[in-house]
Amino acid sequence: MGPDFSALDGTSIEQVIGALLTVVLIAAVASLVIAAIIWAIGTGTGNWQLASKGRLGTLVALGTGAAAGAGGALMNWLINLGSRM
């Protein structure tokens, strides 16, 4: 199971999870880019509050991407565990 753009019809649980993983990863990358731009603008203008919000957004986006990757690995492990029982 992994990110899959063609799995939006949702015929099996693996395809549904793969489609959700794709959406989460795209959103995490988009929010990472936006937060990094906000961080750069805040730092460049000397606005420490804006820079702080951008830094926090960047860390949250990185954490979301990492959690999505770990979630995919966990789901693969659980699927393999369930097929052996």
Buried (B, 14 or more C-beta within 10 A) or exposed (E): BBBBEEBEEEEEEBBBBBBBBBEBBEBBEEBBEBBBEBBEEBBEEEBEEBBEBBBEBBEBBBEBBEEBBEBBEEBBEEEEEEEEE
